[in-house]
Amino acid sequence: MTKQTIIRVMTGFLLLLSTACASAAQPVCYSKADSLCIVSLLKEGQTNTLFYARKFLGKPYVAYTLEVNNDEQLVINTRELDCTTLVETVAALTLCARQGKKSFADYAAMLRQLRYRQGLAKDYTCRLHYFSDWIEDNTRMGFVSEVQKRVAPFTALQQLSIHYMSKHPNAYAALKAHPEFISEIAKQERELTGRHYRYIPKSQVKNTAGLRAAVHDGDIIAITTSKDGLDIAHLGFAVWHKDGLHLLNASQLHKKVVEEPMTLRQYLSKHPKHTGIRVIRLQDNKK
């Protein structure tokens, strides 16, 4: 074994050890109903993303469910969901199932790895607040990959200019309680700013063979936005119907998790600041 190989092995071991230590130290906030729900779903033995996503249809849309305490906690809430927590909940279930993990502790560990940078949950600034950051980190962790092609329908390029949280700290309870976090959030925003990602403009979200080949059932759909300082406006899962692509999402409009009756093309047309979609796929690994 070469010296470089030994260094890589030791680095990986130390990262795993530090993740385990952080996981053990971080409080977990959940109810008995949440743990029973997770274990019951994992016992089903399914590995299909839409199987899990559809289990949450009808659950109420509730925002800010992660903001339960001034100190950061791993919040597990299967009873109330917003667009991000729905995606994280379903992704954690799917990845656990694909890896043969069936305990509530396994699920909590997976959710922590998805939600926090490198799975380390020291405080609020460790949470992956911007979805572009979420994609990048979870790609490095081997959990997801973004579909990035230089051919149609990926004909548009998004250049990030991120600053919303640091310029609107009063909109975030944790930043109001901990103003010392703002500088770290601003640093993360600067690191994201300038990055480029290919996406499908909403004019190309049509019921075509090309789009059906590019977007698969169960892919995470991240809706891009022209709103100043942000990268992504909304999240959900891709569902193909005969009339085209639809979005399964925790909907603020419907106030619950729904499989949108309108096509995604129609949905995007109703929101002027929605510019298109990025496509993220869960990895089918068997670790």
C-alpha positions as CSV (number, residue, x, y, z in Angstrom):
1,M,0.0,0.0,0.0
2,T,1.5,3.4,-1.0
3,K,1.8,6.4,1.3
4,Q,-0.9,8.2,-0.7
5,T,-3.3,5.3,-0.5
6,I,-2.8,5.2,3.3
7,I,-3.5,8.9,3.6
8,R,-6.7,8.5,1.5
9,V,-7.9,5.6,3.7
10,M,-7.1,7.5,6.9
11,T,-8.8,10.6,5.6
12,G,-11.9,8.6,4.8
13,F,-11.9,6.9,8.2
14,L,-11.6,10.2,10.0
15,L,-14.5,11.7,8.0
16,L,-16.7,8.7,8.9
17,L,-15.6,8.9,12.5
18,S,-16.3,12.7,12.7
19,T,-19.7,12.1,11.0
20,A,-20.6,9.4,13.6
21,C,-19.5,11.6,16.5
22,A,-21.6,14.5,15.1
23,S,-24.6,12.2,14.6
24,A,-24.4,10.9,18.1
25,A,-24.2,14.4,19.6
26,Q,-27.1,16.0,17.6
27,P,-30.6,15.7,19.2
28,V,-33.3,14.1,17.1
29,C,-36.8,15.5,17.2
30,Y,-39.6,13.1,16.2
31,S,-42.8,11.5,17.4
32,K,-43.7,7.8,17.9
33,A,-46.0,8.2,14.8
34,D,-43.0,9.2,12.7
35,S,-40.8,6.3,13.8
36,L,-43.7,3.8,13.2
37,C,-44.4,5.3,9.8
38,I,-40.7,5.0,8.7
39,V,-40.2,1.5,9.9
40,S,-43.5,0.4,8.4
41,L,-42.6,1.8,5.0
42,L,-39.1,0.3,5.0
43,K,-40.6,-3.1,5.8
44,E,-42.4,-2.9,2.5
45,G,-39.1,-3.6,0.8
46,Q,-39.8,-1.3,-2.2
47,T,-37.0,0.5,-4.0
48,N,-39.1,2.7,-6.2
49,T,-39.1,6.5,-5.4
50,L,-42.7,7.1,-6.5
51,F,-43.9,4.2,-4.3
52,Y,-42.7,6.2,-1.2
53,A,-43.7,9.6,-2.6
54,R,-47.3,8.4,-3.1
55,K,-47.5,7.2,0.5
56,F,-47.5,10.9,1.5
57,L,-50.3,12.0,-0.8
58,G,-52.8,14.0,1.2
59,K,-50.4,14.9,4.0
60,P,-50.8,18.6,5.0
61,Y,-48.4,21.2,3.6
62,V,-46.7,23.0,6.6
63,A,-43.8,25.3,6.3
64,Y,-40.9,25.8,8.8
65,T,-41.2,22.3,10.4
66,L,-37.5,22.2,10.8
67,E,-37.4,25.3,13.0
68,V,-38.4,23.8,16.3
69,N,-35.6,25.1,18.5
70,N,-32.9,27.7,18.6
71,D,-30.4,24.8,18.7
72,E,-30.2,22.7,15.5
73,Q,-31.9,19.4,15.7
74,L,-32.5,16.6,13.2
75,V,-36.2,17.0,12.7
76,I,-38.1,13.9,11.4
77,N,-41.7,14.8,10.6
78,T,-43.7,12.5,8.3
79,R,-47.0,14.1,9.3
80,E,-46.4,17.7,7.9
81,L,-44.3,18.4,4.9
82,D,-43.1,21.2,2.7
83,C,-41.5,20.7,-0.8
84,T,-38.0,20.3,0.6
85,T,-38.8,18.0,3.5
86,L,-41.0,15.8,1.2
87,V,-38.0,15.4,-1.2
88,E,-35.6,14.6,1.7
89,T,-38.0,12.2,3.4
90,V,-38.7,10.2,0.2
91,A,-35.0,10.3,-0.9
92,A,-33.9,8.9,2.5
93,L,-36.5,6.2,2.4
94,T,-35.6,5.2,-1.2
95,L,-31.8,5.2,-0.5
96,C,-32.3,3.1,2.7
97,A,-34.4,0.6,0.9
98,R,-31.9,0.3,-2.0
99,Q,-29.2,-0.4,0.6
100,G,-31.2,-2.9,2.5
101,K,-31.5,-0.7,5.6
102,K,-34.7,-1.1,7.5
103,S,-34.3,0.5,11.0
104,F,-35.4,3.9,12.1
105,A,-31.8,4.6,13.2
106,D,-30.7,3.8,9.6
107,Y,-33.3,6.2,8.2
108,A,-32.2,9.0,10.7
109,A,-28.6,8.6,9.7
110,M,-29.5,8.8,6.0
111,L,-31.7,11.8,6.4
112,R,-28.9,13.6,8.3
113,Q,-26.4,12.8,5.5
114,L,-28.8,14.2,2.9
115,R,-29.7,17.4,4.9
116,Y,-26.4,18.5,6.2
117,R,-23.1,19.3,4.5
118,Q,-21.1,16.0,4.5
119,G,-23.6,14.7,7.1
120,L,-22.1,16.9,9.8
121,A,-24.8,18.7,11.8
122,K,-23.0,21.1,14.2
123,D,-25.4,24.0,13.8
124,Y,-27.9,25.8,11.4
125,T,-25.1,26.8,9.0
126,C,-24.3,23.1,8.3
127,R,-27.8,22.6,6.8
128,L,-27.8,22.7,3.0
129,H,-30.2,25.6,2.6
130,Y,-29.8,26.2,-1.2
131,F,-30.8,23.3,-3.3
132,S,-27.8,23.7,-5.7
133,D,-25.6,23.2,-2.6
134,W,-27.8,20.2,-1.7
135,I,-27.2,18.7,-5.1
136,E,-23.5,19.3,-5.1
137,D,-23.0,17.9,-1.6
138,N,-25.1,14.8,-2.2
139,T,-23.4,14.2,-5.5
140,R,-20.1,14.1,-3.7
141,M,-21.6,11.7,-1.1
142,G,-22.7,9.4,-3.9
143,F,-26.4,9.7,-3.3
144,V,-27.6,11.6,-6.3
145,S,-26.5,12.8,-9.8
146,E,-27.7,15.7,-11.8
147,V,-28.6,15.1,-15.4
148,Q,-26.4,17.6,-17.2
149,K,-26.4,17.2,-21.0
150,R,-25.3,19.6,-23.8
151,V,-28.1,18.5,-26.1
152,A,-31.8,19.2,-26.2
153,P,-33.9,19.6,-24.1
154,F,-31.1,20.9,-21.8
155,T,-30.8,24.1,-23.9
156,A,-30.5,26.7,-21.2
157,L,-27.7,27.6,-18.8
158,Q,-28.3,28.9,-15.2
159,Q,-25.6,31.1,-13.7
160,L,-26.0,31.4,-10.0
161,S,-26.1,34.7,-8.2
162,I,-26.9,33.7,-4.6
163,H,-27.5,36.1,-1.7
164,Y,-31.1,35.8,-0.6
165,M,-30.6,34.5,3.0
166,S,-27.8,36.9,4.0
167,K,-29.8,39.9,2.6
168,H,-33.0,38.9,4.3
169,P,-31.9,37.5,7.6
170,N,-35.1,38.6,9.3
171,A,-37.1,36.1,7.2
172,Y,-35.2,33.2,9.0
173,A,-35.9,32.5,12.7
174,A,-32.4,31.0,13.2
175,L,-30.6,34.0,11.7
176,K,-32.7,36.3,13.9
177,A,-31.7,34.3,17.0
178,H,-28.1,33.8,15.9
179,P,-27.0,36.9,13.8
180,E,-23.4,35.5,14.1
181,F,-24.4,32.8,11.5
182,I,-25.0,35.4,8.8
183,S,-21.4,35.8,7.8
184,E,-21.0,32.0,7.3
185,I,-24.2,31.9,5.3
186,A,-22.9,34.7,3.1
187,K,-19.6,32.8,2.6
188,Q,-21.6,29.8,1.4
189,E,-23.5,32.0,-1.0
190,R,-20.3,33.5,-2.4
191,E,-19.0,29.9,-3.0
192,L,-22.2,29.1,-5.0
193,T,-22.3,32.3,-6.9
194,G,-20.9,32.0,-10.5
195,R,-21.5,28.3,-10.9
196,H,-23.3,27.1,-14.1
197,Y,-25.8,24.4,-14.6
198,R,-27.7,23.2,-17.7
199,Y,-31.4,23.1,-17.4
200,I,-34.6,22.5,-19.4
201,P,-36.3,25.8,-20.1
202,K,-40.0,25.8,-19.6
203,S,-40.6,26.3,-23.3
204,Q,-39.1,22.8,-23.8
205,V,-41.2,21.0,-21.1
206,K,-43.4,19.3,-23.6
207,N,-44.9,15.8,-24.1
208,T,-42.1,14.7,-26.4
209,A,-40.0,11.6,-26.8
210,G,-36.9,13.7,-26.0
211,L,-38.3,14.9,-22.7
212,R,-39.5,11.4,-21.8
213,A,-36.0,10.1,-22.4
214,A,-34.4,12.9,-20.4
215,V,-36.7,12.8,-17.3
216,H,-37.6,9.6,-15.6
217,D,-40.4,8.8,-13.3
218,G,-39.3,9.5,-9.7
219,D,-36.6,12.0,-10.7
220,I,-36.3,15.1,-8.4
221,I,-37.5,18.1,-10.3
222,A,-36.0,21.4,-9.2
223,I,-37.8,24.4,-10.6
224,T,-35.3,27.2,-11.5
225,T,-36.3,30.8,-10.8
226,S,-35.4,34.3,-11.9
227,K,-36.1,35.6,-8.4
228,D,-33.2,37.8,-7.2
229,G,-30.7,35.9,-5.0
230,L,-32.3,32.4,-5.4
231,D,-31.5,29.4,-7.5
232,I,-34.5,27.1,-7.0
233,A,-38.2,28.0,-6.4
234,H,-39.8,24.7,-5.8
235,L,-39.2,20.9,-5.7
236,G,-41.1,17.7,-6.4
237,F,-41.0,14.4,-8.2
238,A,-41.5,13.7,-11.9
239,V,-44.5,11.6,-12.8
240,W,-45.3,10.8,-16.4
241,H,-49.0,10.6,-17.5
242,K,-50.4,10.1,-21.0
243,D,-50.8,13.8,-21.4
244,G,-47.3,14.7,-20.3
245,L,-45.1,15.3,-17.3
246,H,-46.7,16.0,-13.9
247,L,-45.3,17.1,-10.5
248,L,-45.8,15.2,-7.3
249,N,-45.2,17.8,-4.6
250,A,-46.0,19.3,-1.3
251,S,-48.2,22.1,-2.6
252,Q,-48.6,25.4,-0.8
253,L,-51.6,26.1,-3.2
254,H,-53.4,22.9,-2.4
255,K,-52.1,22.9,1.2
256,K,-51.2,19.2,1.0
257,V,-49.1,16.7,-0.9
258,V,-50.6,16.2,-4.4
259,E,-49.9,14.7,-7.7
260,E,-50.7,17.8,-9.7
261,P,-53.7,17.4,-12.0
262,M,-52.3,19.9,-14.5
263,T,-49.2,19.1,-16.5
264,L,-45.9,20.6,-15.4
265,R,-45.9,22.7,-18.5
266,Q,-49.2,24.2,-17.5
267,Y,-47.9,24.6,-13.9
268,L,-44.8,26.5,-15.0
269,S,-46.8,28.8,-17.3
270,K,-48.7,30.0,-14.3
271,H,-45.6,31.3,-12.6
272,P,-43.7,34.0,-14.5
273,K,-40.6,33.7,-12.4
274,H,-40.3,30.0,-13.0
275,T,-37.8,29.6,-15.8
276,G,-37.4,25.8,-16.2
277,I,-36.4,22.6,-14.5
278,R,-33.2,20.9,-13.3
279,V,-33.3,17.1,-13.1
280,I,-31.7,15.1,-10.2
281,R,-31.6,11.3,-10.1
282,L,-31.2,9.2,-7.0
283,Q,-28.3,6.8,-7.4
284,D,-29.2,3.1,-7.5
285,N,-26.3,2.0,-5.3
286,K,-26.2,-1.1,-3.1
287,K,-23.7,0.0,-0.4
